[in-house]
Amino acid sequence: MTAQVPHILVVGGGYVGMYTAYGLRKAARRGRIRVTVVDPRSVMTYQPFLPEAAAGSVEPRHVVVPLRKTLKGCRVVTGRVTSIDHAHKVAKVMPEEGPDYELAYDQIVVALGSIARTLPIPGLAEEAIGFKNVEEAIALRNKVLDRLDVASSQPDPALRKAALTFVFIGGGYAGVEAFAELEDMARYATRYYDNIKPEDMRWVLVEATGRILPEVGEELGKYTVEELRKRNMDIKLDTRLESCEKGHVILSDGEEFDADTIVWTAGVKANPALANTDFPRDEKGRIKCLANLRIEGLDDAWSAGDNAAVPDLTSDTGAYCAPNAQHAVRQAHRLAANILRVVDGQEPQDYKHKYVGSVASLGLHKGVAQLYGVKVKGFPAWFLHRTYHVSRVPTLNRKARVILDWTLALFFRREVTSLGSLQTPNEEFRRAAGSK
């Protein structure tokens, strides 16, 4: 390592990590800096399209961005950073295989993001599935379609009822969009079953507060509840999940029932790995940052996104930027530019962005949106949702592939094939090997 070529370590390959490295890649190729990105996954997942990937509207491979292909000029390490000692400027890396090792750096970008915020609910870890990565989206799609197959072939009424009961915990974006998109897909799929009607299914959304989709405002939140209930979907507000041991769901309103499919989307929290660093953190476990995205008190450490408490300069109340993709992507662009400014001996600039609004899909041709204070419903909102997010998907390659998926869907019927056996690909071989 030489003083003339500073080494930038980017910890995390999500929104902030990938976009920051993307903004630094040209400087890295020219030899001005060296960039290393460390993440347990070799791809970045564009999470807003996970509901559409789960529903079959978008090919799952098209919602992930391969880091090595996209970040040419940067070194990508597939591993997990387990601790950071910034006082000595070293990070400990745990690779997929082999012993841990230390990685030295000159400047660091902490972009570990967030993980699912869970509660100590009996049965949750054993019975539920999350919805933060493409593997979970694929598994959930296969599970829903597989449960239709089971119900169609099951004479026992109780088992059939449990197979056709789908429970989602959490009324934020991830929960509502996944809930609505998968119900839309399952409703379409029932046309291929002679003994399952849409009304045979039960879709339950459990939200602990009195409203869903708070980001789009109270009016659109109420509209969303009304629209989902028109589709015979059960929306339970001011209700909590008390237990789900062995698939037996117990809610705080006293209702109990069995469900084969339980999805947890009730919020996120800062990555707990931040506890193994010497960076300043707030009461929520987020790294304390200045408006220029530097970590408080440090000139050679940066952070942004879900794991960072970044002051919102557009707010008069001293609030922090919301943990969403809109801020994360823009912060990453500013962060990359600021690092290059510092390398060139200039002062970094503050991040300032007034929240534009929110868009949400509620299934094919259905949605809600609030942009610049304007409320939009139905097909126009759904179209805005797709337009906005395809513009934000990184790389022209991925944009083109997603648009092609949508275009093909105009001419061909929705694909509703379950590939659940992919999760246990050697099951048939085991049966054959164990037979006599």
Residue, then its C-alpha position, 0 to 999 in steps of 0.5 A: m500500500t502506498a500513500q499515493v494510492p489510498h485503499i478504500l474499503v467498502v463494507g457491504g454490497g447493498y444499496v450504499g456499498m454497491y452504488t458507492a463502489y460504482g461511483l468510485r470504479k472509474a477512479a480505481r481503474r485509473g489507478r487513483i485509488r484502490v477499492t475493495v468491497v466485502d459482502p457475504r453475497s456476490v450480488m446486490t438485490y434490488q429489494p423493491f422488485l422482490p414482490e414482483a419476483a415472488a409473484g412471477s412478474v419479473e425473473p428473479r435473476h433480473v432483480v440481482v446485480p452481480l458485483r464483480k461484473t458491475l464493479k470492474g476495477c474494484r476487488v470484490v471479496t465474498g465474506r463477512v466483516t466480523s469486526i472493525d478496529h478503526a483505531h488501527k485501520v483494520a477489518k477482520v474478514m471471515p471468508e466463506e471457507g478458510p481462516d479469518y484474516e485482517l484487511a488494512y485500509d486507508q478509508i472505510v465506508v460502513a454499509l452493512g445495512s439492516i436485518a429483520r427486526t424480530l421479536p421473541i415470539p414462540g415458533l417464529a424462528e422455526e415457522a416463519i420466513g423473511f422477505k429481504n433477499v431473492e432466495e426468500a422471494i423464490a422460496l415464498r413463491n414456491k411455497v404458495l404454489d406448493r400449498l395450492d397443490v397440497a390443498s388440491s390433493q388433500p381430502d382432510p378439511a383441516l389440513r386443506k384449510a391450513a394449506l390455504t391460509f397465508v399470514f403476513i406480519g407487518g404492514g409496511y412496504a415489504g409486507v403489503e406489497a408481498f401480501a398483495e402481489l402473492e395473493d394476486m398470483a395465487r388468485y390467478a393460479t386457482r383457475y387451473y385447479d378444479n377444486i380450489k376457488p379464490e374464496d377458499m384461500r385466506w390471506v391475513l395481514v397482521e399489523a400492530t399499529g392502527r394503519i398500514l403503509p404510513e409512508v403514503g399518508e393516512e388517506l392512501g393507507k385507508y384506501t389500501v385497506e379498503e381495496l385489499r378487503k374488497r379482495n376478501m383479504d383479512i386486514k387486522l390492525d392494532t393486532r400482534l402475533e402472540s405465537c405460531e408454534k407448529g403453525h398454530v397462529i395465536l393473535s392478540d385479538g384472541e383468534e387462533f387458527d392453523a397456517d402453513t405459510i407465515v411471513w415476517t416483514a415487521g420492520v428492520k434494525a441496524n446490523p448488529a455487527l456494528a457492535n463489533t466496531d469502535f465507531p460512535r453509535d446512537e440508541k438505535g445502534r446506528i452509526k452517528c454521521l455528519a451531514n457530509l456522511r463522515i462518521e462523527g469525529l473521523d476524517d477517514a470513515w464514512s457511512a450511509g443508509d439503514n445503518a447510519a443516523v444521517p441528519d435530514l437537512t430538509s427537516d426543521t425538527g432535527a430528524y434523521c433521513a428515513p431508512n429507505a432506498q430513495h435516501a440510500v441510493r442518493q447518499a451513496h452517490r454523494l458519498a462516492a463524490n465526497i471520497l473523491r473530493v477528499v482524495d483530491g484535497q477538497e472538502p466534502q459536501d453535505y447530503k441534502h434531499k427532500y423526500v419525493g414521496s412513495v409508490a407501492s404496488l398492490g398486485l397487477h395493475k393496482g397500486v397507490a402513490q404519493l409524489y410531491g404531495v399528489k395522491v394517485k391510485g389504481f392503474p396510474a399509481w401502479f404504472l408510476h411504481r414500475t416507471y420509478h423503480v425501473s429507472r432506479v435499477p442499476t445498470l442498463n443491462r438490468k433495466a432492459r431485462v426487467i422491461l423485457d419481462w414486463t413486455l413478454a407478460l403482455f402477450f403470455r399468461r402468468e407463469v404459475t409453476s412451483l419449483g419447490s423441489l429446488q430447495t431439496p434437489n437431492e431428495e429423489f436421489r436419497r429415496a433411490a439410494g435408500s430403496k432396496 
